Amino acid sequence: MDRGQAFTQSASNEAIQRTRTIDATSENWPFEVARCSPAIGAEISGLDLRQPLDDNIYKSLRSALVRYKVLFFRDQDITPAQHVALARRFGELEVHPAFPHHEAHPELVIIGRNDSKRGHENLYHSDVSWREIPSMGSILRCVTCPDIGGDTIWINMAAAYENLPVEVKQTLENLNAVHDFMPLFSIAVDEARHAALRKQFPPVLHPIVRTHPESGEKILFVNEAFTTHIDNFGMHTKDHYRFGFDFKLAEMDLLQYLFRQAQAPEYQVRLRWKPNTIAFWDNRACQHYAVQDYYPAVRHMMRATIIGDRPV
């Protein structure tokens, strides 16, 4: 190795070490915390998630989740029943209407991709924002994954909002957006169920900027997978435009601009999966993106989702 290579390797090692430095502000939590990026994400070690969480561990994990937005756990060989029990410790669990479920645990979604089934989750999104009461968070475990590829990216949407220009924040005040189940999931369910699902899950209104119920942070709460349009855009901005079509064009431009905020690497963390890795994310505060670069390799995941609260 020449001097240049040695310097580069040394600098790389130092950068990795700085990134994974144990967080000294972890308030005497009963586990170790290693931050994964400046904006979002932490790896938790020193816990066996096969064991029930006592009150101290539960409260500490919940606090860490609110702070870091997504938590990663390695080498957690838990059973489906333990997976469901772990998630239920944080709240009531949902049953997803479109994804296949574990045969013994309907709360446990099965996400399987292989050489005959290509994934289509490569959109920046917040899970089930189409529900009147979206999820608080999800716990996703890797069962099988390729050696390379199939990463997942999470995005801190509180940071995305915080860094918006002041005039954009002013424009967003009191605006709501429509979130809809059908545009994306209509292809995942039988056409015969469409009418029943439309009745069960009508489009819902959520504020474009929601307030986190635990941290008080303001969060940009629109996503390209489920947000279809801004509900009351023209009523709040009519003085700025000339004709009716101006309202629609301006609304579309604004929504696309807001969608693009999730694409900024400065707000992101990326996880390379290994079997028995678990990711637990705060769905109120972040979006995620499942990278579909591994076809036709096999990737098999299980996810339990915790019901949250009505966005305000």
Secondary structure as the mmCIF struct_conf table of DSSP 4:
data_model
#
loop_
_struct_conf.conf_type_id
_struct_conf.id
_struct_conf.beg_label_comp_id
_struct_conf.beg_label_asym_id
_struct_conf.beg_label_seq_id
_struct_conf.end_label_comp_id
_struct_conf.end_label_asym_id
_struct_conf.end_label_seq_id
HELX_RH_AL_P HELX_RH_AL_P1 ARG A 3 THR A 19
TURN_TY1_P TURN_TY1_P1 ARG A 20 ARG A 20
HELX_LH_PP_P HELX_LH_PP_P1 THR A 21 THR A 21
STRN STRN1 ILE A 22 ILE A 22
HELX_LH_PP_P HELX_LH_PP_P2 ASP A 23 ASP A 23
TURN_TY1_P TURN_TY1_P2 ALA A 24 THR A 25
BEND BEND1 SER A 26 SER A 26
TURN_TY1_P TURN_TY1_P3 GLU A 27 ASN A 28
BEND BEND2 PRO A 30 PHE A 31
STRN STRN2 GLU A 32 ARG A 35
BEND BEND3 SER A 37 ILE A 40
STRN STRN3 ALA A 42 SER A 45
BEND BEND4 GLY A 46 GLY A 46
TURN_TY1_P TURN_TY1_P4 LEU A 49 ARG A 50
BEND BEND5 GLN A 51 GLN A 51
HELX_LH_PP_P HELX_LH_PP_P3 PRO A 52 LEU A 53
HELX_RH_AL_P HELX_RH_AL_P2 ASP A 55 TYR A 68
BEND BEND6 LYS A 69 LYS A 69
STRN STRN4 VAL A 70 PHE A 73
BEND BEND7 ASP A 75 ASP A 75
HELX_RH_AL_P HELX_RH_AL_P3 PRO A 80 ARG A 88
TURN_TY1_P TURN_TY1_P5 ARG A 89 PHE A 90
BEND BEND8 GLY A 91 GLY A 91
HELX_LH_PP_P HELX_LH_PP_P4 GLU A 92 GLU A 92
STRN STRN5 LEU A 93 LEU A 93
HELX_LH_PP_P HELX_LH_PP_P5 GLU A 94 GLU A 94
BEND BEND9 PRO A 97 PHE A 99
STRN STRN6 HIS A 101 HIS A 101
BEND BEND10 GLU A 103 ALA A 104
TURN_TY1_P TURN_TY1_P6 PRO A 106 GLU A 107
STRN STRN7 LEU A 108 ARG A 113
STRN STRN8 ASN A 114 ASN A 114
TURN_TY1_P TURN_TY1_P7 ASP A 115 SER A 116
STRN STRN9 LYS A 117 LYS A 117
BEND BEND11 LEU A 123 LEU A 123
STRN STRN10 HIS A 125 HIS A 125
TURN_TY1_P TURN_TY1_P8 ASP A 127 TRP A 130
BEND BEND12 ARG A 131 ILE A 133
STRN STRN11 SER A 135 THR A 144
BEND BEND13 ASP A 147 ILE A 148
STRN STRN12 THR A 152 ASN A 156
HELX_RH_AL_P HELX_RH_AL_P4 MET A 157 GLU A 162
TURN_TY1_P TURN_TY1_P9 ASN A 163 ASN A 163
BEND BEND14 LEU A 164 LEU A 164
HELX_RH_AL_P HELX_RH_AL_P5 VAL A 166 LEU A 172
TURN_TY1_P TURN_TY1_P10 GLU A 173 ASN A 174
STRN STRN13 ASN A 176 HIS A 179
BEND BEND15 PHE A 181 PHE A 181
HELX_RH_AL_P HELX_RH_AL_P6 MET A 182 PHE A 185
TURN_TY1_P TURN_TY1_P11 SER A 186 ALA A 188
BEND BEND16 VAL A 189 VAL A 189
HELX_RH_3T_P HELX_RH_3T_P1 GLU A 191 ARG A 193
HELX_RH_AL_P HELX_RH_AL_P7 HIS A 194 GLN A 200
BEND BEND17 PHE A 201 PHE A 201
STRN STRN14 VAL A 204 PRO A 207
BEND BEND18 ILE A 208 ILE A 208
STRN STRN15 VAL A 209 THR A 211
TURN_TY1_P TURN_TY1_P12 PRO A 213 SER A 215
STRN STRN16 LYS A 218 LEU A 220
TURN_TY1_P TURN_TY1_P13 GLU A 224 PHE A 226
STRN STRN17 THR A 227 ILE A 230
BEND BEND19 ASP A 231 ASN A 232
HELX_RH_AL_P HELX_RH_AL_P8 PHE A 233 THR A 237
HELX_RH_3T_P HELX_RH_3T_P2 LYS A 238 HIS A 240
BEND BEND20 ARG A 242 PHE A 243
HELX_RH_AL_P HELX_RH_AL_P9 GLY A 244 ARG A 260
HELX_RH_3T_P HELX_RH_3T_P3 GLN A 261 GLN A 263
HELX_RH_3T_P HELX_RH_3T_P4 PRO A 265 TYR A 267
STRN STRN18 GLN A 268 LEU A 271
TURN_TY1_P TURN_TY1_P14 PRO A 275 ASN A 276
STRN STRN19 ILE A 278 ASP A 282
TURN_TY1_P TURN_TY1_P15 ASN A 283 ALA A 285
STRN STRN20 CYS A 286 ALA A 290
TURN_TY1_P TURN_TY1_P16 TYR A 295 PRO A 296
BEND BEND21 ALA A 297 ALA A 297
STRN STRN21 ARG A 299 ILE A 307
#
